[in-house]
Amino acid sequence: MIFRILTIIILISALSCSGVKDFSKLKEKDIVISLKKGACYGKCAVYNFSIYEDGFAVYEGLLNTEKYGVYSKLINKEVLLDLRKDFDAIGFFELPSEYPSEILDLPLIKMFHHNGKISKTISGRTDRPKKLVQLQIKLEKLANESGWKLEKAYTKDETNGNQTSDNEIGKEIENQLIIEPAENISLTNWFQRYQRYDLQLIKKLAPGLDFWLVSFNLKLISQKEMLKLLKSDRDLKSVEVNRPITNRDR
């Protein structure tokens, strides 16, 4: 009888350790591998995929993805070890940090790795080494596997191509801005200046008009600080907060 009780306790403990984790205690410094996919002019999936040192993984679906919101799961230790070997095999830390491109209609890809001693982020759209792209595809497959647990659901809005409720119309989206660049400004180079705030292109608002919808990371900078920073940028004609609207009757 005692043996049976002890067995049950051990099984419950093992199940708890394998799947349950205090999501709120996750720290960014503990991320060892991550993949961030930005927006494009079409229907590209926009998401952040991160793996922590203990194998716990987080998927944040932002746009054009089946998993919309924050999800978590536990990655097998062997899978994580294999990924670490892949980063070493391609010489990730010896590759350039940026692969510049003037083609803004393709998503910006950011890949990060921390090997316990040093860390590095590589970003680019096109003209990246084949070995780097292949590793990206491997991470994408892992991010799109089943078995994810919903931690936090996001409310979809019209800005992302979805329905907005009457109560949400006109309400500002805190981490999204509409910018109008000055003439003859290279947006590719301009975006590079604000990488520290994870500034991302979402879309061009209308053909023939030079207005662009962008997003930034509220964990890195507040809306007030970002607005102040961009309004002082001489390469921009105007900056305003994004507010969803609906098509009015004609």
C-alpha positions as CSV (number, residue, x, y, z in Angstrom):
1,M,0.0,0.0,0.0
2,I,2.8,2.4,1.0
3,F,4.7,1.5,-2.2
4,R,1.6,2.3,-4.3
5,I,1.1,5.7,-2.6
6,L,4.8,6.6,-3.2
7,T,4.5,5.6,-6.8
8,I,1.5,7.8,-7.3
9,I,3.3,10.7,-5.7
10,I,6.3,10.2,-7.9
11,L,4.2,10.1,-11.0
12,I,2.3,13.3,-10.1
13,S,5.6,15.0,-9.4
14,A,7.1,13.9,-12.7
15,L,4.0,15.1,-14.7
16,S,4.1,18.5,-12.9
17,C,7.8,19.0,-13.6
18,S,7.4,18.1,-17.3
19,G,4.6,20.3,-18.3
20,V,3.8,23.0,-15.6
21,K,5.8,26.1,-15.4
22,D,5.1,29.6,-13.9
23,F,4.8,31.5,-17.1
24,S,5.1,34.9,-15.4
25,K,8.6,34.1,-14.1
26,L,10.2,33.7,-17.5
27,K,13.1,36.0,-18.1
28,E,14.4,37.2,-21.5
29,K,18.0,36.7,-20.4
30,D,17.3,32.9,-20.2
31,I,16.4,32.7,-23.9
32,V,19.0,30.5,-25.8
33,I,17.4,30.4,-29.3
34,S,14.8,32.6,-30.9
35,L,13.2,33.3,-34.3
36,K,11.3,36.4,-35.1
37,K,9.4,36.7,-38.4
38,G,8.2,40.2,-39.4
39,A,5.5,41.4,-41.7
40,C,5.4,41.6,-45.5
41,Y,3.1,43.2,-48.0
42,G,1.1,40.0,-48.4
43,K,-0.3,37.5,-45.8
44,C,3.0,36.4,-44.2
45,A,2.8,34.9,-40.7
46,V,4.2,37.3,-38.1
47,Y,5.3,35.7,-34.8
48,N,8.1,35.4,-32.2
49,F,9.4,31.9,-31.2
50,S,11.7,31.6,-28.2
51,I,13.3,28.6,-26.5
52,Y,14.7,29.0,-22.9
53,E,17.7,27.2,-21.4
54,D,15.5,24.6,-19.7
55,G,13.7,23.7,-22.9
56,F,10.6,25.7,-22.2
57,A,9.4,27.4,-25.4
58,V,7.1,30.3,-26.1
59,Y,5.3,31.1,-29.3
60,E,3.7,34.6,-29.7
61,G,1.4,34.7,-32.8
62,L,0.9,38.3,-34.0
63,L,-0.5,38.2,-37.5
64,N,-1.7,35.8,-40.2
65,T,-1.1,32.7,-38.0
66,E,-3.3,29.9,-36.6
67,K,-1.9,30.4,-33.1
68,Y,-2.9,34.0,-32.3
69,G,-1.7,35.0,-28.9
70,V,0.9,33.5,-26.5
71,Y,1.5,29.8,-26.3
72,S,3.9,27.5,-24.5
73,K,5.2,24.0,-24.6
74,L,8.2,22.0,-23.4
75,I,10.9,21.1,-26.0
76,N,12.6,17.7,-25.8
77,K,16.2,18.0,-24.4
78,E,17.5,16.1,-27.3
79,V,15.8,18.4,-29.8
80,L,17.3,21.5,-28.0
81,L,20.8,19.9,-28.0
82,D,20.5,19.1,-31.7
83,L,19.5,22.7,-32.4
84,R,22.5,24.0,-30.4
85,K,24.8,21.8,-32.5
86,D,23.2,23.1,-35.7
87,F,24.1,26.7,-34.7
88,D,27.6,25.6,-34.1
89,A,27.8,23.7,-37.3
90,I,27.0,26.7,-39.5
91,G,29.4,29.0,-37.6
92,F,26.6,31.2,-36.5
93,F,28.8,33.5,-34.4
94,E,31.2,34.1,-37.4
95,L,28.4,35.2,-39.8
96,P,27.6,38.9,-40.4
97,S,25.0,40.4,-38.0
98,E,23.0,42.0,-40.9
99,Y,22.2,41.1,-44.5
100,P,20.8,44.5,-45.8
101,S,18.1,44.5,-48.5
102,E,16.1,47.2,-50.2
103,I,13.2,44.8,-50.8
104,L,10.9,45.7,-48.0
105,D,8.0,43.6,-49.2
106,L,9.7,40.5,-47.8
107,P,9.6,39.8,-44.0
108,L,12.5,40.7,-41.8
109,I,13.9,37.5,-40.2
110,K,15.8,37.7,-36.9
111,M,17.6,34.7,-35.5
112,F,19.2,34.7,-32.1
113,H,21.4,32.3,-30.2
114,H,23.1,32.3,-26.8
115,N,25.6,29.5,-26.2
116,G,26.2,30.2,-22.5
117,K,29.1,32.6,-23.1
118,I,28.2,34.9,-26.0
119,S,25.0,35.8,-27.8
120,K,24.3,37.1,-31.3
121,T,21.4,38.2,-33.5
122,I,21.4,37.9,-37.3
123,S,18.8,39.8,-39.3
124,G,18.0,39.9,-43.0
125,R,15.4,39.4,-45.7
126,T,17.2,38.2,-48.8
127,D,20.7,37.2,-49.8
128,R,21.4,35.2,-46.7
129,P,23.5,32.0,-46.7
130,K,21.7,28.8,-47.6
131,K,22.8,27.2,-44.3
132,L,21.2,30.0,-42.3
133,V,18.0,29.7,-44.3
134,Q,17.9,25.9,-43.7
135,L,18.3,26.4,-40.0
136,Q,15.5,29.0,-40.1
137,I,13.2,26.4,-41.8
138,K,14.0,23.9,-39.1
139,L,13.0,26.4,-36.4
140,E,9.8,27.2,-38.3
141,K,8.8,23.6,-38.4
142,L,9.4,23.3,-34.7
143,A,7.3,26.5,-34.1
144,N,4.5,25.1,-36.2
145,E,4.3,21.7,-34.5
146,S,1.2,20.7,-32.4
147,G,1.0,20.5,-28.6
148,W,1.1,24.2,-27.7
149,K,-0.8,25.4,-24.7
150,L,-2.6,28.8,-24.8
151,E,-1.3,31.1,-22.1
152,K,-2.8,34.4,-23.3
153,A,-5.2,35.1,-26.1
154,Y,-4.9,38.3,-28.2
155,T,-7.9,40.3,-29.4
156,K,-7.8,40.5,-33.2
157,D,-8.4,43.9,-34.8
158,E,-9.1,45.3,-38.3
159,T,-5.6,46.5,-38.6
160,N,-4.5,42.9,-38.9
161,G,-7.2,42.1,-41.4
162,N,-9.8,41.0,-38.9
163,Q,-13.1,42.3,-37.6
164,T,-13.1,45.2,-35.0
165,S,-16.0,45.5,-32.6
166,D,-17.9,48.8,-32.3
167,N,-16.3,49.4,-28.9
168,E,-12.8,49.1,-30.4
169,I,-13.3,51.5,-33.4
170,G,-11.2,54.6,-32.9
171,K,-9.3,53.1,-29.9
172,E,-5.6,53.5,-30.4
173,I,-3.3,50.4,-30.7
174,E,-0.5,51.2,-28.2
175,N,2.4,49.6,-30.0
176,Q,1.5,50.7,-33.6
177,L,2.3,53.9,-35.3
178,I,1.7,55.4,-38.8
179,I,4.7,57.1,-40.2
180,E,5.3,59.3,-43.3
181,P,9.0,59.3,-44.4
182,A,10.6,62.4,-46.0
183,E,11.5,62.2,-49.6
184,N,14.4,60.1,-50.9
185,I,14.7,58.2,-47.5
186,S,15.8,54.6,-47.6
187,L,13.4,52.9,-45.3
188,T,15.7,49.8,-45.0
189,N,18.5,52.0,-43.5
190,W,16.0,53.9,-41.5
191,F,14.6,50.8,-39.8
192,Q,18.1,49.7,-38.9
193,R,18.4,52.7,-36.6
194,Y,15.6,51.6,-34.4
195,Q,16.3,47.9,-34.2
196,R,16.9,48.2,-30.5
197,Y,13.2,48.9,-30.1
198,D,12.2,46.0,-32.4
199,L,10.6,48.4,-34.9
200,Q,8.8,46.3,-37.5
201,L,7.1,47.1,-40.8
202,I,3.5,45.9,-40.9
203,K,2.3,47.3,-44.3
204,K,1.9,50.3,-46.6
205,L,-1.5,51.8,-45.9
206,A,-2.5,52.6,-49.5
207,P,-1.0,52.5,-53.0
208,G,0.4,55.8,-54.1
209,L,0.6,57.2,-50.6
210,D,3.7,57.2,-48.6
211,F,2.2,56.2,-45.3
212,W,3.4,53.1,-43.5
213,L,2.1,51.1,-40.5
214,V,4.8,50.0,-38.1
215,S,5.0,48.3,-34.7
216,F,7.5,48.4,-31.8
217,N,8.1,46.5,-28.6
218,L,6.5,48.0,-25.5
219,K,8.8,46.0,-23.3
220,L,11.7,48.0,-24.7
221,I,10.2,51.5,-25.0
222,S,7.0,53.2,-24.0
223,Q,4.6,54.7,-26.5
224,K,5.2,58.2,-25.2
225,E,9.0,57.8,-25.5
226,M,8.7,56.2,-29.0
227,L,6.5,59.0,-30.3
228,K,8.9,61.7,-28.9
229,L,11.8,59.9,-30.5
230,L,10.3,59.6,-33.9
231,K,8.8,63.1,-34.0
232,S,12.3,64.5,-33.5
233,D,13.5,62.4,-36.5
234,R,14.1,64.7,-39.4
235,D,13.7,61.8,-41.8
236,L,10.0,61.6,-41.0
237,K,7.3,64.1,-42.1
238,S,4.7,62.9,-39.7
239,V,4.1,60.3,-36.9
240,E,0.8,59.3,-35.3
241,V,-0.7,56.5,-33.2
242,N,-2.7,53.9,-35.2
243,R,-6.5,53.8,-34.5
244,P,-8.6,51.2,-36.3
245,I,-11.4,52.5,-38.5
246,T,-14.2,50.7,-40.5
247,N,-15.3,51.3,-44.0
248,R,-18.2,53.8,-44.0
249,D,-21.3,53.4,-46.1
250,R,-21.0,55.1,-49.5
